[in-house]
Amino acid sequence: MVMASTEAIAAAFRIDPQILEKWLEGKQPVLAKYASAHQQIFAQFEYVGGEWHPKLDRQSSVATLDEPSQSQNAVESDRVQHPNSSEVDLEPQSTAMFQAVGIVTGAVHLDWETHKHSAIINGSTYPLFYISQKRKAFEALKAEVAATGNSRQRLIVYPRVIHFPNKQRAHEIAFQLVGFDKGQQTKQEVSRELLDFEFKLAGLWQFIPVCRIPCISIFRNFSSERLDYIKQAEPAKKVKFLKASHLPLLWKDAPCKPFRFNPKAEGDQGHPTFVTLKVKFLPERNVFGFVEQLTPVQETAPPFLKASKKDKASLRRQ
């Protein structure tokens, strides 16, 4: 069995060797203190005879950072096909997860002929759509509007943002319906925790090339089921399924700078930090504004899935 040095482990997972050495020290009790936040690292190794060794039946599936939308735990769709990759170790071990959900209140307009539904918020019209799993929620909303004659509703939604290659063209925002409530007691936890137009965002804090405002990037959380699906899916479906949402955020006094990738720079540029925030949607500016930081900034993001460069390139060639 080949021993893995502290330096090798640190290099593999982009951790300061001195910090990692303090964690390890050949003592299991020291390691346990940090295991909850760094489970994906230590699951790759085992402690034998006073030394750390890589597990022989596992290989790391953690991707390296080579573009702004990646971090230590990004799993690209063209890398997960290796038969020896460890899928179990990539399951999220903590409560941290990518998330974007919130509340909007506005007049709902349902057009069942064109299926172009919308919500009018502060005089602006935003597309309102649903996925097949949430059709019952949309039907219930339709019934509520018809029964009460009141089109103004409090909606629980996922925000969706469309950016364009031309930076001069403003991004567009749409909302995916999750549910709704009548402003009374509700079983929806999100509806109880958030005020109107408030959202909970958890994602990577970074700039993207097509937006002048820094964004919170929301990726697909890793799961074995999703991994199995994208292994079999065609490139077009795969890229659509793994499409991230980049939500522009105004955060004046952020504790850390948003990561900005420079394609011309050489060497390691670092990686985006993972943040969990409460924000407010600002219809007048069509962006989100910082309200409250819910957890400390995390250097390591929870495991997530993203489309590979190969799949994206294959679509552009079609």
Buried (B, 14 or more C-beta within 10 A) or exposed (E): EEEBEBEBBBEBBBBEBEEBBEBBEEEEEEBEEBBEBBBBBBBBBBBEEEBBBBBEEBBBBBBEBEEBBBBBBBBBBBBBEEEEBBBEBBBBBBEBBBBBBBBBBBBBBBEEEEEEBBBBBEEEEBBBBBEEEBEEBBEBBBEBBEEEEEBEBBBBBBBBBEBEEEEEEEBEBBBBBBBBBEEEEBEBEBBEEBEBBBBBBBBBBBBBEBBEBBBBBBBBBBBEEBBEBBEEBEBEEBBEBBEBBBBBBBBEEBEEEBBBBEEEEEEEBEBBBBBBBBBBBBBEEBBBBBBEBEEEEBBBBBBBBBBBEEBBEBEEEE
